[in-house]
Amino acid sequence: MGIRAIERALDVLAELNQHPVSSIASLHAATRLPKPTLVRILKTLEEKGYVDNDPHLGGYLVTSQVTSLSGGYHSEPMVVEASRPWAIAMTRQHQWPISIALLDQDAIVVRFSTIPDSAISPFHMTVNMRLPILTRGLGLAFFAFSKEDERELILQSLRQSDDPEAVLSRDKDRLAAMIEQVREQGYATRSERAKPTNSNTIAVPIFAGDGRVVASMGLTYFRSAFPNMQSAIDRYVPLLKQASREITTDIERLFKHSNFI
């Protein structure tokens, strides 16, 4: 006969590993364990370093420590784990919210945001928000710096979409010019026609040590604060690029610690 307490803890850990972030309510629905029991299990896992309770994401997520148990730890939470302290530090210093986004097939998805730390955020919540790739700073920063074969796979999906913000995927020459511009300047911004029009996002890619793009990082501000967009670019792009480099270093450290390389 198994030990029920251990079975419950493993069930919770397995469920956590299926999602970027989990709430008590979602864990209760998935495991059917009583909420007080879940709280005790999560507190124990947190104390042992396997789980992090992140108020910015509104729930619990696994840490790289789970790789000491198995190979089940995947790259998405590792990227968020490496990016989180840099994003929080930037918002505390400059007030504007920072988002970390990852590719999900034909969209870029916000997986972490410092909106809770920002008193001047244009948005109330963006975590898990799916954004078009070719018209949003976060999407374009990821897309433009991706390998050519990965870009082509993304474009195959976008060309089948009837989303107006995917139209550019069928304009080969214009798209190539846009990719070249973004790669040359090292950052991307939101299309002026993309809503909401009262704000803008400046985004840069985040790389793994082998040069692959694994995420994008963006700062969002009210356009009225910088009527001349170039002044916002001059102020924040160097900071975003530096943070991206530091995050890449931290990602490599986590991979080595987790025996991935």
C-alpha positions in Angstrom: 0.0 0.0 0.0 1.3 3.4 -1.0 1.8 6.4 1.3 -1.1 8.6 0.6 0.6 11.9 1.6 3.5 11.3 -0.8 1.0 10.3 -3.6 -0.9 13.6 -3.1 2.3 15.7 -3.2 3.5 14.0 -6.4 0.0 14.5 -7.9 0.2 18.2 -7.1 3.8 18.5 -8.5 2.8 16.7 -11.7 -0.1 19.0 -12.2 2.0 22.1 -11.5 4.5 20.9 -14.2 1.8 21.0 -16.8 1.1 24.7 -16.7 3.1 28.0 -16.6 1.2 29.0 -13.4 -1.4 27.3 -11.3 -3.8 28.7 -8.7 -5.2 26.9 -5.6 -8.6 26.8 -7.4 -7.2 25.2 -10.6 -5.2 22.7 -8.6 -8.3 21.8 -6.6 -10.3 21.3 -9.8 -7.6 19.1 -11.3 -6.6 17.0 -8.2 -9.9 17.2 -6.2 -7.8 17.6 -3.1 -9.2 19.8 -0.3 -7.9 23.3 -0.5 -6.4 23.2 3.1 -4.5 20.1 2.0 -3.2 21.8 -1.1 -2.0 24.8 0.9 0.0 22.5 3.2 1.5 20.5 0.3 2.4 23.7 -1.6 4.0 25.3 1.4 6.2 22.2 1.9 7.2 22.1 -1.8 8.0 25.8 -1.6 10.1 25.3 1.5 12.0 22.6 -0.3 12.6 24.8 -3.3 10.6 22.9 -5.9 7.8 25.5 -6.1 7.6 29.3 -6.1 4.5 31.3 -5.1 4.7 34.3 -7.3 2.2 37.1 -6.6 3.0 38.7 -10.0 1.6 35.7 -11.8 -1.1 35.1 -9.3 -0.2 31.5 -8.4 2.4 28.7 -8.1 5.0 27.5 -10.6 7.8 24.9 -10.6 11.4 26.0 -10.3 14.5 24.5 -11.8 14.9 22.5 -8.6 12.5 19.9 -10.0 15.1 18.8 -12.4 16.9 17.2 -9.4 13.9 14.7 -9.4 13.5 14.1 -13.1 13.9 15.5 -16.6 10.4 16.9 -16.5 11.4 20.5 -16.1 10.9 22.3 -19.4 12.4 25.5 -20.8 9.4 27.8 -20.4 9.5 28.1 -16.6 13.3 28.3 -16.7 13.1 31.3 -19.0 10.6 33.0 -16.7 12.6 32.1 -13.7 15.7 33.7 -15.2 13.9 36.8 -16.4 11.8 37.6 -13.4 14.3 39.4 -11.2 15.5 41.6 -14.1 12.0 42.5 -15.1 11.0 43.4 -11.5 14.2 45.5 -11.1 13.5 47.5 -14.2 9.9 48.3 -13.3 11.0 49.3 -9.8 13.5 51.7 -11.2 11.6 53.1 -14.2 8.0 52.4 -13.2 6.8 51.1 -16.6 5.6 47.4 -16.7 7.8 44.8 -18.2 6.5 41.6 -20.0 8.2 38.3 -20.8 6.6 36.5 -23.7 7.1 33.1 -25.4 6.1 31.7 -28.7 3.0 29.5 -28.9 2.5 28.3 -32.4 1.1 31.4 -34.3 1.1 33.8 -31.4 3.3 35.3 -28.8 2.0 34.8 -25.2 2.8 36.9 -22.2 4.1 34.5 -19.5 5.2 37.0 -16.9 4.4 40.7 -16.2 5.4 43.3 -13.6 2.1 45.1 -13.9 1.5 44.5 -10.1 4.7 46.5 -9.5 3.7 49.4 -11.7 1.5 52.3 -10.7 1.3 53.6 -14.3 0.6 50.5 -16.3 -1.5 51.0 -19.4 -3.0 47.5 -18.7 -4.6 45.8 -15.7 -3.4 42.3 -16.5 -1.6 40.7 -19.5 -0.4 37.3 -18.2 -1.4 34.6 -20.7 -2.6 37.2 -23.2 -2.1 36.0 -26.8 -0.7 38.7 -29.1 -0.3 38.7 -32.9 3.3 38.2 -33.9 3.9 40.6 -36.8 2.2 43.8 -35.4 3.3 43.7 -31.7 6.7 44.5 -30.3 6.9 41.3 -28.3 6.0 39.2 -31.3 8.2 41.0 -33.8 11.2 40.9 -31.6 10.9 37.2 -31.2 10.1 36.6 -34.9 12.8 38.7 -36.5 15.6 37.1 -34.5 14.4 33.6 -34.9 16.2 31.1 -37.2 15.0 31.2 -40.8 13.4 27.7 -40.7 11.5 28.7 -37.5 10.2 31.9 -39.1 9.0 29.9 -42.1 7.0 27.5 -39.8 5.4 30.5 -38.1 4.6 32.1 -41.4 2.9 28.9 -42.7 0.4 29.2 -39.8 -0.1 32.9 -40.2 -0.8 32.7 -43.9 -3.8 30.5 -43.2 -5.2 33.0 -40.7 -7.9 35.5 -41.5 -6.7 37.8 -38.7 -6.1 41.3 -40.2 -2.9 41.5 -38.1 -1.5 38.5 -40.1 -1.8 40.0 -43.5 1.8 41.0 -43.6 2.7 37.3 -43.7 1.7 37.2 -47.3 3.8 40.2 -48.4 7.2 38.7 -48.8 9.1 41.9 -49.8 7.6 44.1 -47.1 8.1 41.4 -44.5 11.8 40.9 -45.4 12.4 44.7 -45.2 10.8 44.8 -41.7 12.9 41.8 -40.5 16.0 43.5 -41.7 15.2 46.7 -40.0 14.4 45.1 -36.7 17.5 43.0 -36.7 19.6 46.0 -37.6 18.3 48.1 -34.8 18.1 45.3 -32.3 14.5 46.0 -31.1 10.9 46.1 -32.2 7.9 48.3 -31.5 4.2 47.9 -31.8 2.5 48.9 -35.0 1.0 52.3 -34.8 -2.3 50.9 -36.0 -2.4 48.1 -33.5 -4.7 48.8 -30.5 -4.5 50.2 -28.0 -3.1 53.2 -29.7 -2.6 55.2 -26.5 0.4 53.0 -25.5 3.5 51.4 -27.2 5.8 48.5 -26.4 9.5 48.4 -27.0 10.8 44.8 -27.1 14.0 42.9 -27.5 14.8 39.2 -28.0 16.1 36.9 -25.2 18.6 34.3 -26.4 19.8 31.0 -25.1 23.5 30.5 -25.0 23.5 28.7 -28.4 22.0 31.8 -30.1 18.4 30.6 -30.3 15.6 33.0 -29.4 13.7 31.7 -26.5 11.6 34.7 -25.5 11.1 38.4 -25.9 11.1 41.1 -23.3 9.1 44.3 -23.6 8.5 47.6 -21.8 5.1 49.3 -22.3 4.5 53.0 -21.8 1.9 55.6 -22.5 2.6 57.4 -25.8 1.7 60.7 -24.1 4.7 60.4 -21.8 7.0 60.3 -24.9 5.4 62.3 -27.7 8.7 61.8 -29.5 9.1 58.0 -29.7 12.8 58.2 -30.3 13.3 59.6 -26.8 11.7 56.5 -25.3 13.9 54.3 -27.6 17.0 56.1 -26.6 16.2 55.8 -22.9 15.0 52.2 -22.7 16.5 50.2 -25.5 20.0 50.1 -24.0 18.5 49.0 -20.7 16.4 46.3 -22.3 19.4 45.0 -24.3 21.5 44.8 -21.2 18.8 43.0 -19.3 18.5 40.5 -22.1 22.2 39.8 -22.0 22.1 39.2 -18.3 19.1 36.9 -18.6 20.9 34.8 -21.2 23.7 34.4 -18.7 21.2 33.3 -16.0 19.5 30.9 -18.4 22.8 29.2 -19.1 23.5 29.0 -15.4 20.2 27.3 -14.8 20.7 24.9 -17.7 24.1 23.9 -16.3 22.8 23.5 -12.8 20.0 21.3 -14.2 22.4 19.1 -16.2 20.8 20.2 -19.5 24.2 20.8 -21.2 
